[in-house]
Amino acid sequence: MLQAGQIGALGAAATGSLHLTDLLAAEQQTALNGSLSPKSCIFIYQYGGLSQLDSWDPKPSAPDGIRGPYAPISTRTPGFQVGELMPRLAELSDRYCVIRSLSHSVPVHNVANEMLLAGRVDPRKDSPSFGSMVTRLHPSEASVPSHVWLQKFGGGAAPAETSYLTGGSLGLSHAPLLVGERHDDNPATPGFRSRVFESTDDTTDDRLHVRRQLLQAINRNAASTHDNELRFGPPARSLSGLQEKAWDLLQGPTARRAFDIELESTATRDRYGRHPFGQNLLMARRLIEAGVRLVNVVAWMGLAPGEKFASVETWDMHGNAGVGIFDNGWNGLGWALPRCDASVATLLEDLQDRGLLDSTLIVLVGEFGRTPKISKGASAIGRDHWPHCYSAMLAGAGIRGGTVYGASDSTAAWVQNHPVSLENFTATLFHALGIDPATRLSPDGFTMPASTGQPLLELF
């Protein structure tokens, strides 16, 4: 169901508590800060931290105990290699850039995730997430939510919900619409049905229609009173338009169709992968196509056959969950990375075929990487947390494909050149979306820049 503070608008309309209308008004007021053709974003979190050595930054000459079992393979880009579990993305390397020199100093999941969400190493408790900032500055003009979050963080590594589900200091009007409260609440689950537009038990469609008619009558009366126009000005005169957009969102076909993944062909669903991540990526593509500005996707890869659910922290591969980092279970690269490879490659191809890649930024990153040294976990081998040097992938929205930025040392432990801070990384994402990172978010227009970093212009 739609989150409190976002979609209660028509249910509370008779009392004047127009939450959804407030949301739309806030979006309309800030739309002037955006460009004429704002871009969209699918931001994918490899929650737990992907091993850079076994994916984007292989080190085949490193000694045993560091390099791992996977051989590097060549990509379409001369001189650029990735791990062998990523053959599909290797073939598409001309469509994306890899940063091999992301770095910070905090090896703690929840704190590092809050830093990544805010795009800064010292976020406040009320720092808005990147998604909330984007949709404050570039709200959607379609009859869809501006910001959607697919698959909730879970487990002990989860950041505080205030850092990504509330809008932070920007308020609930810039919080995302959450789909996926539980690990099995996703389109890969048989019988899944999106409930985001269902009304509460005591709010039927008939009652919504009655409230809409009441609002229209109130608006007609207000419009006929010259004193009201003088008193309230243009915002009051535009209120009915915002209410109509709220109605379209609740009752119109656009948003409902976007969330109905059953409208996709069996072949398309199979291409994306019949697991939580693949189906959520397909949902993300549908939402972007419908006009959603930013979709966050947590890369929960699902369970291997016969496994029981333990956590959505797929990429936190210590070897502590009975599954070794190089195994084929839910918490192992042998299971997770090939599925991630195939689904992200399909997304890039699908967006390209639909003419959406140039206008859609794809971000694939975790909160940190993994230690070069392979260690013995509680029940299997793994790699531990390592924030000092790790990798990310960017594609679309003007990002120059076939590019590798920055470099690590011989064991992928430390940045060798061109270090990238979270601030500069986030400023680069804003730049790709056509947003000046220095844009002020505070009501006074002087404080709280969207980012304090500098974009990496070499990537464009």
N, C-alpha and C positions, 0 to 999 in steps of 0.2 A: 504494500500500500504506500501511497505517497507520504513523505515524512511530515511530521508536525511542523508547522511554521512555513510550509511550502504550499501544500495543496489542502487547504481547509477553506478556501476562499468563498466558494459559493455556499458551502455549508453554514458559514457564519455571516453571510451577506446581509441578512435581515437586521443584524445588530450593528452593521458598519465595520465589523472586524474583518477586513478584506486582505487576508494574509497573502494569497496568490497575487492579488492586484498590487499589493505593496511590493512583492517581488518583481513584478513586471515593470512597475514604476521606477524602481531602483535601476533595473536594467536599461530602461529607456533614457533615464537621466545621464547614465554613464556612456551610452552608445556614442555620444559625440566625441569621446576621447579616442575612438577606434579609427582605423583606416576605412576607406571606401569599400574594400573587399577583404574583410578580416578572414584569416585562415582558421582551420580547426586543428584539433590535436587528439591523438590516441596515445595515452601515457601508460606504458606497461611496466609494472613493478615486479621484478624478479625477487620477490619477498624472501629474505633470508640471506641473500648474497651469493651470486653465481661465481664459481671459480674461474678467474680470468685465464689461468694456465691451461684449462681444459676446454676453452671456448675461443675467445677473441685474441688471446695472446699466448699461443703455445711456445714452449721452450724445449725443443727436442734435444738440445745439447746439454741441458741441465742434468745433474747427476741423479741416480736412482734415489727415490724418496722425495723427489721434487717434481720431476717432469710428468709423472702419471703414465697410464697405459695407452693413452690415445695418441695416434700419430697425427701430425699436421697434414692438411691437404691444401692444395693450391686453390685459389679463387679465380674468378674471371679477371681480377686486377693483378697485373704482373708484380711479383715480389710480396704479395699479401697472402698470408696463410691463416687458416683457422683450424680448430680441432676437427677430427674426422667425424664427429657426431653431428656436424652441421653442413651436410652436402648441399641441401637446397639453398641455403643462404650463401654458400660459397659460389654458386652459379649466378647469384643476383648481386654480387658485390659492387657492380656499377651503379646500384640504386641507393646505396647507403654509405655513411661514414662511420668509422669506428674511432672512438677516443680511447687511447690506451693509458692515459695519464691522469685520470681522476684521482683525487687524493684529499683525505682529511685525517683526523687523528682519534676518532671515537669508535671503538670496537663494540659498542653496545647497541643491540638491535633497535629498541624502542627510541632511544635518543637519536641514533643515526637516521632512523626513518623520519622522525620529526624534523631533523635538519634537511633531509632531502625534500620533504613536502614543502617546507618553507623556503628552500633555496638559500639557506644561510647557516653558518656554523653556530650561531648564537640566537636561535629563535626564541621569542617570548612565548609564554603560555598561550597567548591569544593571537599568535602570528597566523595569518590566513595561509592556506595552502596555495600552491601554484595554480591549481584549477579554479579556486575561488577568485584569485586575483585576475586570471584571464577572463572569467565570465563576468567579473565586475567591469572590466575595461572593454571587452568585446562580447556582449551578450548576444544570444541568438535572436534573430528577427523572425524565425519561423514559429509555428505553433507547437513547439516542443520545449522541454526543459533545456536550459543552457548547459548544464553540468550534470553528468551521470557517473556514478561509481558502480562498477561491476565487481562483486565479490568482496565482502568485508574482510579486513585484516583479522587475524585471530591468533590465539596462543599467547605465550608470555612475551613474544617478540613484538607484539602489536603496539603501535604508537597510541598515544592518548586520542580518544575520539574527538576531543576538542581541536586537534590539529588537522583533521581532514573531513569531519562530518558536520561541523557547525558553522563554517564560514569564518571562524575566528573573529577578529575585531571588525570584519566587514559585516557580520551578522548573518542570521539564518537565511536571509534572502539570497545569499550567495553560497549556501551549503549545497552539496550535490544531492541528487536523488539517488538513494541507495537501492540497488537490486542485488540480493544475495546475502541475506543475513546469516545463513548457515552454509556449511560446505556443500550440501546437496541442493541448495537453492540456486540452480543454474540451468541453462537450457540443455545441458547434456543429461540431466536426470529425466528418466521416462515419466511422462505425464506433467512435465514442468509447464506452468502457466504463469505468465507475468501478472502480478496483482497490483501493479503500481497505480492503476486507474480505477480500482474498485472503491466504491463508496463505503462509508461505515454502515453498520447494520441498520441504523435508524435514519439514514439519508438515502432515500430512493431516488431514482431518476425523476419521478413525478415531483418530489419535493424540491429537487434542484430546479426544475422548470418553473415551479411556482415562485421560487426565490428570484430566479432570473427575471420573471415578469415584474415582480415587485421592484427590483432594482431599475428596470427600464422605466417604470412609472415614476420613480423618484428622480431619475436623471432627466426625464422630460419636464417635470415640474421645476427642477433646478435650472434647466436651460432656459425656461421661460421667464425667469426672474433676473432682471438686470442687476439688482443688488448682489445676487449671488456671484455673478460674473465679476463684478467689481471687487467683491470681497475675496474670492478664491483664485481668480486669475486663470491663466492657461492650464495649470496642472489639474484644476477642478474640471475644466471643460474637456480635458482629455481622459478623465476617469472612465467614462463609458467605453472608450476604446480599449483601455486596459482590461476592463471587465469582460469585454468581448473576447480578448485574447485569452483570458483565464478560462472562459467558457469553451473556447476552441480547444484548449489544452485538455480540459476535463472530458469533453463530450465529442470533440471533432475526431476525424479519422486519422489525421496525420501521425500524431504521437502513438496512437494505439497500433497502427500498422507497423510503425518503426520497431516496436517492442514485440511484434508477433513473428518470431523466428520460423514458425511453421509455414510461413509464406515462401521461404527459401526452398529450392529444389533439393531433393535427396543428394544429388551429385555435389552440389555446392556445400552442403553440410558435411558430407564425407570428406571433401577436399580440406576443409578447415580442421577436421579431426573431431571425432565423437567423444571428446573429453571436455571437462569444464573450461579449460583455457581456449581450446579451439572454438567452441560454441560461443563463449563470451567475446572472442575477437570478431566472430561473424556478427554478433549482436552490435558490437561497437561500430563495425562498418555500416550497418543498417542505420544506426543512430546518427552517425556523421552525415550519411547521405540524406537523412531527413532534416538536417539543419542543426543538430546538437553541436555546441561549440567545442566541448571538451569531454572526453570519456576516459576515465581511469579504469584500468583492468589489472587486477591482482593475478599474477601468473600461477594460480593453483592448478597443477597439472593432473589432479585426480589420482585414483588408486590403481595399482596393478591388480590383476585378477587374484582373488582370494584374500586381499588385504583388508584390514579394518582401519577406519579413520583414526588418525592420530593428531594431525594438524594441517593447516593450509600453508605452513612454512616450507614449501617444496624445496627451496634452494639452500636451506640451512643444514648443510651436509657434514655434520660432525662425525657421523657414524654412531650417534647416540640413540637412534630409534630402531635399532636392529637391522638397519639397512646401511651398507657401506656406500661411500660416495661414488664408487665405480660399479655399483650393483644395478639391477634392473627393477628395484622396488620404487615406491612412491618418492622416497627421499634419496634416490640415486641418480646420477647423471645418465646411466644407461637407459633409464625409463624416461626421465624428464626432458633431457636436452634434444633428442631426436623429435619429440613431439612439439617442443617449442620451435625448433628449426622449421619443421614443416608448416606449422600454423602461421608463423610470422612471414615466411616466404609466400604463403598463399595470400595473406593480407596485402603484401606489397604488390603482388601480381594483380589481385582483384581491384585494388585502388587504381593501379595504372590502367587497367582495361576500362575502368569506368570514368577515367579522366579526373580522378580525385587526388592523385598522389601529389600533384603540384600545389594543391591547396590544403593538404593534410600533413601535419607533422607527426611522425612516428617516433616515440622515445621508448627505448628498451634498456632498463638499468635497475640495479639493486641498490641497497643502502651502503654496501661495501663489497669487497671481494673476499677471497679466501687465502689462507697462508700458503706460501710456497711449500713448506714442509708438510708432508703427509703424516698424520698422527693417528694414534690409536684411541678411538672413542670408547664409550662405555661398553659397546657390544660389537663394534666394527671399525674399520679405518675411515678417516675423514680428513677434512681440512677445516681449520678454525677461522675465526673472524679476522679480517685483514683490511683496514681502511686506508692504508698508506699508498696503495697503488691498485687500481682496478679499472674496468672497462665499461663502456656504454656504446650503444648503437643509436644513430639518428638517421632518419630518412624523410624524404618529401619536403614540401614547403621551402624549396630553394636550397636545401642542403646539397652540396656537391658530392655526387656518388663516386665510388672508387677511391675514397680518401681515407688515410689513416693519420690521425693527429696524435702527436706525442709518442713517447716511447718509455718502456720500462727497462730495468737492468737485466742481467743475464738470467735471473730467477723470477722475474715479475714481482719483485718484492718492493722496489723503490722506483720512483719516477726518475728517469734519466734525463729527459728534456721536456719542455713545454708542460709543466704541471697545470692542472685545471682544478680550480676550487669549485665548491658548490655554488658560490656566488656567480662566478663566470659561466659556469654550466647553465644556470638558470637564466642569466642575462641572454645567453645564446638562444635559449628556447623562446624567450619573449621576442627577440629580434626576428626569429624565423616566423613568428605569428604576426609580425607587423606591429608590435607594441614596443614603444620606447621603454627600455628597462627603468629609466629614471622617472617615469610617470608617477606622480604622487597619488596615493590612495586615500589620504586623510581628507576629511570634509573641508579643512581649511585650504587644501591645495598646495601646502608648503612642506609637509612632513610625510614620512612613511613612503619612501620610494618603493616601487614594485620590486626592484633589485638594486643592490649596491655594486653589482659586478659589471664587467665589461664583456660584451659579446665577442666570441671568437670569429671574427669576420673572415678568416681564412677558410672557414667551412662552407662559405656560400659562393 
